[in-house]
Amino acid sequence: MPDSSDWQTWQVVDSAFPVGVFAHSWGLEAAWSAGYVDSDSTLRQFLLDSIQQTGWGPIPLLNSAYQQPDRLRELDELANAFLTNSVANRASRSQGRTFIATASQVWPSEAMAELEDQVASSWAHVAPFSGVAFRIIGLPYETAQKAVLYGTARGILSAAVRLGIVGSYQAQRMQYDAGQLLDVTLKRCKDLDAESLCQTAPVLDLLQGAHDRLYSRLFQS
């Protein structure tokens, strides 16, 4: 039978959990508008590249914050320096603030209230702040990592459906097929710390940075 942590995990990864992710496409809208993503195969490659980037970007920051919450301010500054394109930087800060605001209401505690107090004087990037929040609510370390990787895959494919790139069935098939890469990425990145932070998909980073110059757009990033 599932224990309480299982239910909590499903709540965190549920699309109904209000953290604002549906306002973002992880750069997919800009990539689609530029013709970089124009078919099932190029969408699949975009998804795989984005999963790997999550493993080498957000995951090391989350890992360090989860294991060393006293380094939160330092890690938040590092996240701000790492996210050099303004669109990704803004999206990370927006999601971080929304996540902590939601978590403090769903799982109120003294520790969570203290974390929420830090938001006002911080960049509040989602990777380090969610790492500390996951630790506070007792979400297991590896489960927290899986939640972030899964969130990337789910978010991109949800955006792909709303943009009309693929249908719902095809998107679900792609998400299922991505499971092997999610496992491989977790295995490679689960022990990385913030000192291992790197950019593995520079083209995607450049495309996302062009999002604000789109004539019309559905997503914030």
VOKEMAR-95356 format. One line per field, with one value per residue (C-alpha): residue in three letters; chain; x, y, z. Coordinates in pm, 1 decimal. Layout:
! VOKEMAR-95356
residuo: [ALA, ...]
cadena: [A, ...]
x: [X, ...]
y: [Y, ...]
z: [Z, ...]
//
This chain:
! VOKEMAR-95356
residuo: [MET, PRO, ASP, SER, SER, ASP, TRP, GLN, THR, TRP, GLN, VAL, VAL, ASP, SER, ALA, PHE, PRO, VAL, GLY, VAL, PHE, ALA, HIS, SER, TRP, GLY, LEU, GLU, ALA, ALA, TRP, SER, ALA, GLY, TYR, VAL, ASP, SER, ASP, SER, THR, LEU, ARG, GLN, PHE, LEU, LEU, ASP, SER, ILE, GLN, GLN, THR, GLY, TRP, GLY, PRO, ILE, PRO, LEU, LEU, ASN, SER, ALA, TYR, GLN, GLN, PRO, ASP, ARG, LEU, ARG, GLU, LEU, ASP, GLU, LEU, ALA, ASN, ALA, PHE, LEU, THR, ASN, SER, VAL, ALA, ASN, ARG, ALA, SER, ARG, SER, GLN, GLY, ARG, THR, PHE, ILE, ALA, THR, ALA, SER, GLN, VAL, TRP, PRO, SER, GLU, ALA, MET, ALA, GLU, LEU, GLU, ASP, GLN, VAL, ALA, SER, SER, TRP, ALA, HIS, VAL, ALA, PRO, PHE, SER, GLY, VAL, ALA, PHE, ARG, ILE, ILE, GLY, LEU, PRO, TYR, GLU, THR, ALA, GLN, LYS, ALA, VAL, LEU, TYR, GLY, THR, ALA, ARG, GLY, ILE, LEU, SER, ALA, ALA, VAL, ARG, LEU, GLY, ILE, VAL, GLY, SER, TYR, GLN, ALA, GLN, ARG, MET, GLN, TYR, ASP, ALA, GLY, GLN, LEU, LEU, ASP, VAL, THR, LEU, LYS, ARG, CYS, LYS, ASP, LEU, ASP, ALA, GLU, SER, LEU, CYS, GLN, THR, ALA, PRO, VAL, LEU, ASP, LEU, LEU, GLN, GLY, ALA, HIS, ASP, ARG, LEU, TYR, SER, ARG, LEU, PHE, GLN, SER]
cadena: [A, A, A, A, A, A, A, A, A, A, A, A, A, A, A, A, A, A, A, A, A, A, A, A, A, A, A, A, A, A, A, A, A, A, A, A, A, A, A, A, A, A, A, A, A, A, A, A, A, A, A, A, A, A, A, A, A, A, A, A, A, A, A, A, A, A, A, A, A, A, A, A, A, A, A, A, A, A, A, A, A, A, A, A, A, A, A, A, A, A, A, A, A, A, A, A, A, A, A, A, A, A, A, A, A, A, A, A, A, A, A, A, A, A, A, A, A, A, A, A, A, A, A, A, A, A, A, A, A, A, A, A, A, A, A, A, A, A, A, A, A, A, A, A, A, A, A, A, A, A, A, A, A, A, A, A, A, A, A, A, A, A, A, A, A, A, A, A, A, A, A, A, A, A, A, A, A, A, A, A, A, A, A, A, A, A, A, A, A, A, A, A, A, A, A, A, A, A, A, A, A, A, A, A, A, A, A, A, A, A, A, A, A, A, A, A, A, A, A, A, A]
x: [0.0, 126.5, 246.4, 189.5, 506.8, 367.5, 55.0, 267.1, 481.2, 178.2, 49.1, 377.2, 393.4, 21.4, -52.1, -318.4, -52.4, -50.1, 307.5, 252.0, 430.1, 155.6, 259.6, 596.5, 713.6, 1083.3, 1176.3, 965.4, 746.2, 1050.6, 1208.8, 888.6, 851.6, 1212.2, 1159.6, 1404.2, 1120.3, 899.8, 819.4, 776.3, 1143.9, 1272.7, 1030.5, 1162.1, 1520.1, 1423.2, 1267.5, 1574.2, 1811.9, 1596.8, 1589.4, 1967.9, 1998.9, 1774.1, 2007.0, 2312.9, 2146.9, 1859.8, 1942.5, 2290.6, 2142.7, 1856.2, 2096.8, 2319.6, 2025.5, 1856.9, 2174.3, 2303.8, 2008.9, 2234.2, 2390.2, 2059.0, 2152.5, 2484.5, 2314.3, 2044.6, 2312.3, 2482.5, 2154.9, 2109.2, 2457.6, 2410.0, 2081.5, 2227.7, 1933.2, 1672.2, 1373.4, 1494.0, 1609.3, 1270.6, 1084.5, 1297.7, 1234.2, 862.2, 825.9, 1039.6, 828.6, 503.7, 623.6, 723.0, 399.2, 200.4, 412.6, 382.5, 3.2, -11.5, 251.9, 263.7, 546.4, 794.7, 1069.6, 851.6, 755.6, 1124.8, 1189.8, 904.6, 1049.9, 1373.6, 1192.9, 1154.4, 1529.6, 1639.2, 1619.7, 1416.7, 1518.8, 1311.6, 1588.5, 1759.8, 1441.9, 1247.7, 1540.3, 1512.4, 1132.0, 1140.0, 1371.8, 1139.1, 829.4, 1017.6, 1010.9, 1284.2, 1599.6, 1578.7, 1205.4, 1269.0, 1515.2, 1265.3, 993.4, 1208.1, 1306.4, 948.4, 828.8, 1051.5, 919.1, 557.2, 582.4, 739.9, 496.2, 198.2, 318.9, 364.5, 0.5, -125.0, 90.5, -56.1, 278.7, 151.3, -172.7, -237.8, -187.8, 142.3, 263.4, 186.0, 370.3, 672.8, 662.8, 655.6, 945.5, 1145.1, 1139.5, 1466.8, 1649.6, 1497.0, 1642.5, 1982.3, 1991.9, 1898.5, 2172.9, 2433.9, 2327.8, 2189.6, 2521.4, 2618.5, 2656.7, 2646.6, 3013.6, 2919.5, 2667.9, 2697.8, 2510.5, 2462.9, 2219.6, 2347.5, 2131.1, 1817.7, 1936.8, 1978.4, 1636.0, 1467.0, 1639.7, 1461.3, 1116.5, 1043.7, 1098.8, 820.7, 547.6, 278.4, 318.1, 110.4, 365.2, 577.1, 889.8]
y: [0.0, 352.3, 543.4, 912.8, 1009.7, 845.3, 1058.1, 1366.2, 1284.8, 1251.1, 1582.4, 1759.7, 1629.2, 1669.8, 1922.5, 2067.9, 2175.5, 2555.7, 2654.9, 2832.8, 2582.7, 2598.0, 2954.0, 2827.6, 2614.3, 2570.0, 2750.7, 2525.9, 2806.9, 3003.1, 2689.2, 2607.9, 2963.8, 2957.2, 2627.0, 2443.6, 2215.5, 2129.7, 1759.3, 1470.2, 1382.0, 1732.9, 1766.0, 1439.1, 1566.5, 1894.6, 1695.8, 1476.4, 1774.0, 1954.1, 1654.0, 1630.1, 2003.2, 1964.2, 1693.7, 1917.8, 2248.8, 2247.8, 1907.5, 2001.5, 2316.9, 2121.0, 1856.0, 2106.0, 2299.2, 1982.0, 1856.0, 2193.5, 2427.8, 2675.9, 2749.3, 2861.6, 3226.3, 3131.0, 2875.2, 3122.7, 3369.5, 3092.7, 3007.5, 3371.9, 3387.4, 3057.3, 3157.7, 3414.0, 3447.1, 3680.2, 3464.7, 3152.9, 3364.2, 3531.9, 3201.7, 3041.5, 3328.2, 3331.3, 2957.0, 2966.7, 3235.1, 3066.3, 2726.8, 2857.6, 3056.7, 2741.5, 2511.0, 2741.6, 2717.3, 2343.7, 2237.9, 2516.6, 2493.8, 2719.0, 2609.0, 2675.4, 3017.5, 3102.4, 2988.3, 3203.0, 3502.0, 3461.2, 3502.5, 3878.6, 3933.1, 3673.0, 3595.8, 3290.8, 3065.3, 2751.5, 2487.3, 2583.5, 2701.4, 2388.3, 2177.5, 2326.6, 2305.6, 1937.2, 1871.2, 2057.0, 1861.4, 1532.0, 1438.3, 1176.0, 1302.3, 1086.9, 1144.9, 1520.0, 1471.1, 1258.6, 1519.1, 1786.6, 1567.6, 1452.8, 1812.2, 1907.9, 1627.2, 1685.5, 2062.9, 2050.6, 1794.0, 1976.8, 2291.4, 2094.0, 1986.6, 2339.8, 2473.9, 2212.8, 2048.3, 1702.3, 1554.7, 1433.4, 1064.3, 1122.7, 1343.2, 1071.0, 818.0, 1048.3, 1089.4, 712.8, 670.7, 934.8, 718.7, 546.2, 876.5, 1007.0, 703.7, 744.6, 1116.0, 1051.7, 790.5, 1026.2, 1338.5, 1225.9, 1283.6, 1610.0, 1920.2, 2287.0, 2283.5, 2049.1, 2294.3, 2326.0, 2412.3, 2107.6, 2259.4, 2605.0, 2620.6, 2569.6, 2840.2, 3082.6, 2997.0, 3050.2, 3385.1, 3496.6, 3428.9, 3791.0, 3893.8, 3673.3, 3876.6, 3682.9, 3422.3, 3188.9, 3133.5, 3352.7, 3152.3]
z: [0.0, -69.2, 235.3, 298.4, 111.0, -203.5, -184.7, -125.0, -427.5, -651.7, -520.3, -600.6, -958.5, -1026.3, -1299.0, -1067.3, -815.4, -864.1, -940.4, -1270.1, -1495.0, -1758.8, -1835.4, -1961.4, -2253.3, -2163.3, -2483.6, -2705.2, -2839.3, -2956.8, -3104.0, -3290.2, -3420.5, -3543.9, -3725.8, -3499.2, -3392.7, -3690.9, -3663.9, -3422.9, -3454.1, -3384.5, -3091.5, -2954.7, -2982.3, -2814.9, -2530.7, -2486.4, -2491.8, -2235.5, -2001.7, -2014.0, -1948.8, -1645.6, -1518.4, -1544.7, -1454.1, -1203.9, -1051.9, -916.4, -762.4, -610.0, -479.4, -301.9, -156.9, -32.1, 133.8, 255.9, 312.8, 492.7, 150.4, 0.4, -51.3, -215.1, -439.0, -534.2, -643.9, -840.7, -1014.1, -1105.4, -1257.3, -1441.4, -1606.9, -1843.2, -2078.8, -1936.4, -2031.3, -1848.7, -1555.2, -1522.2, -1554.4, -1284.1, -1043.3, -1115.7, -1064.0, -750.6, -586.1, -683.6, -562.9, -220.5, -185.9, -261.4, -45.0, 255.3, 230.1, 166.4, 423.1, 683.8, 936.3, 1108.5, 869.6, 566.5, 700.6, 741.8, 385.4, 258.6, 445.3, 247.2, -84.7, -47.2, -12.9, -270.4, -640.5, -534.6, -823.9, -837.0, -826.7, -498.2, -325.1, -417.2, -298.2, 49.6, 40.9, -54.6, 238.5, 476.0, 373.7, 394.2, 27.3, -23.0, -193.4, -505.6, -532.1, -538.1, -824.1, -1015.2, -963.5, -1128.5, -1423.7, -1471.7, -1452.0, -1744.1, -1964.4, -1869.0, -1911.3, -2256.5, -2390.6, -2244.5, -2420.9, -2743.4, -2733.3, -2670.1, -2952.3, -3185.6, -3259.7, -3159.3, -3031.6, -2678.8, -2758.3, -2934.4, -2649.8, -2397.8, -2610.9, -2623.1, -2247.1, -2203.7, -2445.8, -2256.4, -1944.4, -2029.4, -2073.5, -1750.8, -1571.3, -1737.9, -1659.2, -1296.7, -1264.3, -1410.4, -1222.6, -887.6, -709.3, -881.0, -668.5, -762.6, -859.6, -1148.2, -1293.6, -1672.2, -1990.9, -2215.4, -2467.7, -2568.8, -2882.8, -2675.6, -2439.5, -2730.6, -2869.8, -2535.7, -2504.0, -2822.5, -2679.1, -2587.8, -2950.1, -3085.6, -3255.1, -3071.4, -2800.5, -2588.7, -2311.7, -2086.1, -2167.6]
//
